[in-house]
Amino acid sequence: MAILPRFTTLGHGHTVLMLHDADGGHLTFAPTVESLASQGYRAIAVDLPGYGYTPPTEPYSVKSLAQSCLALVEALQVGQVSVIGHGLGAMVALEMALREPQCLRRLVLCAGGPPLDDASRAVWVQPRLAALDEGLSMAQIADRIVAMQTGRSALPEGVHLIRHAMTEVHPRVYRHAVEALTGFQRNAVALHQIAVPTLLLGGAQDACTPPEALQALAHVLPDATTYTLPGIGHWPQLEAPEEFDGLVLDFMNQTRKVH
């Protein structure tokens, strides 16, 4: 039986599920929750299994995380949902779309989604595992990783929230989540089956998921568009919240015209 994630929610209307990266829980979508709720959406920021007060899944993998999120969608009984995934959460969102495409109306993949190549493993996975192996605290890991992977135009308040969210993660769960990144192995043939309208958002200075990686994914997905935020790194929704939320709302509002 899948573990139901805990979550925070605000607003009423079409449900938008937000799935965070390995680096932090639901707080990494705090500004977006408020923006979406103010525009007539029901915004739900999830704590993936192992984060917040949600117990971890075993084994800890993208597939098990996706199954938990699909179980949550079923429990909510809200019909179709849209999903915003960041980093690891973007991989989980794609896995959800592959498993239950009829459940999803729209996808937003932020700074993640494509299976990792060697270059992405080197800048995304290895520095985080190395910091854990050194025995650093999560606060020390946050100081190191955030300094390395935010962009030059990042909003200072957003950078502070990124650091805070990382310190809230248990080191053992953090290791499992970072290792899960390498387990997402969906190939182009599988991803080409995803017909859900998709927006790919990334930072021009994101070394983990560089713009060319999102462009490559856009060529595989049947209905995808990309947008790159200049001067922004791995956390677009917090480094440039106004720009990020504006792009997401424009994309989501297209749905309202159709449905």
N, C-alpha and C positions, 0 to 999 in steps of 0.2 A: 504494500500500500504506500502510495507516494506521500511524502511529508508536505503538509500545507504551509507555505511560507507565511510569516506575519508581515503586516504592511501598515503604512499610514495612508490615509485617504482624505481628500478634500474635494468639494464640489459635487455637481450633479450633471448628468448628461451622458454622452457616449463615453465609455470607459477606456482610459489610456493607462496601460500597465508599463511601469518603468523598472528596468532591470539593471542593476549596478555592476561595476567592474569588480575585480578581485580586491582593489585598493580601498574599498569602503562600502558601507551599506546604503540604506535608503536616503541618508542625509546628502549624498552626492547629487540628488535630484531635488533638493529643497526649493530652489528658486523656480524650477520648472513646474513643480506641483502647484505653486501659487499662481503662476502664469496661466496654466491650463484651466485651473478651477475658475479663475476670474473671467475666462472666455467661454464658459458653458460646458466644460468637460468634467467628468469624474476622474480625477487624477489619483492613481494608486502607485505609490513608491514601495516596492517590495524589499524585504530583507531576504535574500536568497538563503537556502539552508546553510546553517553554520554562522550566519550573521544575525545581529540583534539577539532576539530570544528564540530564534528558530533553530531546532537541532539540525546537525549536519546529516547529509545522506551518506550511505555507504553502499557501493563505492562512490567516491566524490568525482563526478564527471559532468560534462556538458549534457549528456543524455539524461542523467538522473535529475539534474537541475531543471531541464526542460519539462520533464515529466511532472515535477512538483508544481511548476508554473501552470501547466495545462490543467492539473488537478484543481488549482486555485481558480482558474477561469471557469471550470465546470461548477465549482462550489458557489461562485458569485452569481451564477444564473443570469447573466446580463447579455447573452447573445454574443455577437462578434465584438472583439476588442481590438484596439490598436496597441502596438507594443513598441516602446523605445528601449533599445538596449545599448549599453555603453561597455566597450571592451569585452570582457568575458560575457557580460549580459547580452551583447550583440550576437555572440555565437549561440547563446541560449535561445535568443529570439529566432534565429535562423533554424535551429533544430525544432523549435515549436512549429514553425511554418512548414517544415518538411513532414512533421508527424500529423498535424491537424490543421491543414491549410484553411479549412472551412471556418475555423474559429477566429481568424485574423482578418481585419479590414485593411490595415495599413501597418507598415514597418518603418521605423527610423533606426538606422544602425549608425551609432556614434563611435568613432575611434576604435572600430573593431568589426569583426565579422569574418574576414577571410581566414582560412587555416594559416597557421604561422609557417613562414619559411625560415631558413637559417638566420637571416639578418634580423628578422623580428624576434626570434628566440634570443638572440644575442643582446638585444636592447630591452626586451620586455621581460623575459623569464629569468635569464641568468643573473642580472643585477639584484633582483628581488630574492632569489634563492641564495645567492652569495651573502647578502646581508643577514638572512636568517641563519645561515651556517656560521656566520661570525658571532652569533649570539646577541646581536643588537636588539634593543627594545623596539617596539613598534613606533614610538616617537622618534627614535634615531633613524629608523628605516624611512619614515615619512620625510624627515629633513633631507635625507640623501636623495631619495627617488624624486620627490617633488621638485627639488632644485634642478635635477637633471632633465626633467621631462615636461616642465611647463614652458610656455612660449614667452617671448619678450614682451608681448602685449597683454599678458594675463592680468586680470583684475586682482589687486592685492587681497581683497576680501574673499574672493573665490579661492585663491591659493591657501589662505588660512583655513577655509572650510575643508579643502582637500586634505590638508595635514591632520585636522581634527578627526575627520572620518577614518583616516588610516589608523590613528591611534586607538580607535574603538574596536579594531579587528583582533581576534585572538590569533596569536602566532601560528598555532597548529592549523587552524582553518585557513589562514593566509597561505600557508605552504600548499595545502590541498588545492586551493583555488588557483594559485599560480601554476601548479603542475597540471591542473585540468585544462589550461589554455593549450597545452601541447597535444591534448587528446582529441581535439576537434579536427577530424580528418575528412570532412565531407568534400568530395571532389566536384569539379565543374559540372559533370553530368547530373549529379544529384541537385546541386544548387540551381541549375537551369530549370528545374521543375517548379521553382517558387514563382508563382505568378502574382503574388501579392504586391501591390504598388509600394515601392520602397524608396526612401530618401537616405542617401549615404552622406553623413556629415563628418568632417574631420578637420584637424588643425594642420596648417601648412608646415608647422615645426614639430609635428608628432612623429617621433622616430619609431614608436611601437607599431603604428599603422599609418605609414606615410601616404600622401595623396595618391601615389601611383598604385598602391595596393587597393585602395577604394575604387580607383578607376578600373582596375582589372576586374574587380568584383562586379562593377556596374555592367561590364561587357558580358558577364556570365548570366546575371539575373535578367529575366525577360522584360521587367518594367521597373527600371531603376534610374534615378538621377543622383548626381553628386554635387556637393558644395563644399568648398574648402575655405576655412576662416584664416586670413593672414595673421601671422604673429602669434598663433595659438598652438599649444602643445596637445597633450594627451587627454585633457579634461575640458573639452569645448563648452559643456553645459555650465561649468563653473568659472572658467577663464573668461568667457565672453557670454554671459547669461542672456543679455538682452538680444544679441544677434542670434544666438542659438534658439531661444524661445520664439523669436519672430519667424525664423525659417520653419520651425516645427509647426507653429500655428498656421502659417500659410499653406503648408502641406496638408495638415489635418483638415483645414477648412475646405479644401478641394473635395473632400469626402462628403461634406454637407451638401454640396451642390449636386452630387450624384444620388445620394440616398435620401 
